[in-house]
Amino acid sequence: MLVVISLAAGCRFSPSKPESGLDLRLSADWRPVDRSTWSTPGAPIAAWSGPEGSSFVVYRALPIPRGTAEAIVAMTVNRLRNLPGFEILAGRTETIAGQPAARIEVIAPGNGDDLAPSGVGAAVALRNKPLTPTREITIGFARQAETLCFVWRTPEAAYGRIAPRIDSILAGLTLPPDRKSSSY
């Protein structure tokens, strides 16, 4: 269950578990959608459709043993490097919400709100939409119990207008306390 509280300045998101502590401040132009709408390599927590055909999804993936933001950058960039049509723009670490974070930015074939699959060696159009250069910004946090990722996708032509909105979300981000990984 997703709890969304509308405020005059936009909306706030909290996962259904109040103890999770994840706090996102989104403007009203980010509309909640079913969390399975956008492709992720993990379990989606929440998703939004955004301005100018963009998208935003938060997902959790398995923890990386002794993981670091640097490890997320290295592994992700390595995976993306040989995909057809992908141009890696950034692969670095920075501090977000007081925590070390991986930041990976790519431009790849997509339709603005999602990247096109390319398992056949060439990008394949999604939902009968023409392929267009799509920027993906991934912010990843290596945590003991999970890898927590925030992913924005936007048509490259709109990136300059969407970037300040992404920066605003990141500036107001509050992460839940890290919890110990399960030994089960």
N, C-alpha and C positions, 0 to 999 in steps of 0.2 A: 504494500500500500504506500502511496506517495502522498505526503501532506504538503500542500501548497497554500501559503497564506499571502493574500494580496495586500500590498501596502501602497500608499500613495506614490512612493518612489519606485515601485516595481514589485518584485515578489521575492520571497525567501523560500528556500527549499530545505527540508529536513527529511532524511530517510525515515521509514516507519519505526525504526528503533531509536527512540530519543537518546539512548546512551551512546549512539554512534558518534554524535558530536559534529558531523559534517554540516557545515553552514555555507551556503552559496547565496550570494545576493545577485539576482538577475533582474535586468530591466524587463518591462512588460513586452518588449518585442521578441523575447524568447518564450515560445509557447510549448508547454509540456506535451510530449507524445508518448506513445507506448514505448517502454524502455527497450524493446527488441527491434525498434524501427531501424536503427543504424548498426552496421556490422562492427563487431568487436572481437578480439581474441580472448575475451574473458566473460565474466558474468555481469551484464549491464545492471547498474543500480538505478539510473534515471536517464532520460533523454529529452531533448528539446529540438524543435525547429526554430531557426533563427532568422534574422533579417537577411534580405537579399539572397534567399535560397541556401543559407548556411545551416549547419547542424552542430549540436553539442551533445556529447554522451559522457557519462561517468561510469566506469566499470572497475571491477576488481578482478585480479588474476592471481594465480598461485604465487606464494612468496618465493623469492629468490634466496636460496640459502646464503647467509652472510652477504646479502645483496646491498648494493649501494646505488646512488643515482648514476655514478660513472658506469656501473655494470649495465644499467638499463640503457644508457646511451650506446655503449659498445655493442650490446646484443641487438638492439633495435636497428641501429645503422647498418650493422652487418647483414641483418635479414633483408633490409630494404635496398641495399646497394645494387643488387643484381636483378631487381624486378624491372620489367620492360617499361620504359617511359618515366621512371622515377628520377627526380632530381633532388638530391639532399641539399637543403639550404642551411640547416643548423643541426648540430649534434653537440650539446654542451650541458653543463650543470649550472644551476643558479639556486638561490635561496628564495623559496616561496612559502608563505605562511610560517616563516621561521624554520623551515625544514629544507634539507638538501633535496633538490628535484632535478630530474632529467628533462631536458627540453629538446624535442626533435621536430624539425619542420621540413616538410617535403612538398614538392609540387608533382602531381601525378595525374594521369587520365582519370576522370571521374565525371560526375554530373553536378558538382558544386556542393552537394550535401553528403556525398559518400564517394569513396574511391571505387573505381571499376576493378572487378576481378581480372587477374591476368595469368591464371594458372596454365593457360594454353600457349603462353609465350607472347600474347598480345592482349591488350586491354579489350574487354567486352563491355559494350554499353549496358547500363542498368535501366530497368523499367522503360525500355524503348525511348530513352532520352539520349540526345547526341552527346558524345564525349566532349568535355571541356576541361581545360587545365583547372585542377582543384588543389587548393593548399590544405594540408593537414598539419595541425599543431597538436602535438602530444606532450602533456606534462605528466611525468610519472614519479611516484614516490615509492621507494623500496621500504617496506615495513616488515616487521617480524611475522605477522600473520597473513599478509597479503601484499600484492603490488597494487597500488591505487592509481588509476589513470584517468585523466581528463583529456578529452579529444574534441577539437573543433575542426570542422571542415567547411570551407567556404570557396565559392568560385574565386579563382585568382584575381579576376578583374575587380572583385569587391573587397579584396583583402585590406586595402588601405583604409576603407571605411569601417570594417569589422574589427580590425586590430585593436583600436582603443576600447572597444566593448569587452574584448577578451582580457585585455590588461586590467580593466576595471573589476571584472569577476575575480581575477587572480589576486588583485590588491585587497579584496575583501574576504578572501578565502580563510576559513577556519577549519583545520583538520581535526578529526577525532583523535583522542590519545591512542598511541600505538598499543597494541595488546600482544601478549605473548602468543607465539604460534602453538598450535595444538600438537601434541606428540602422539595423538591417536591416529 
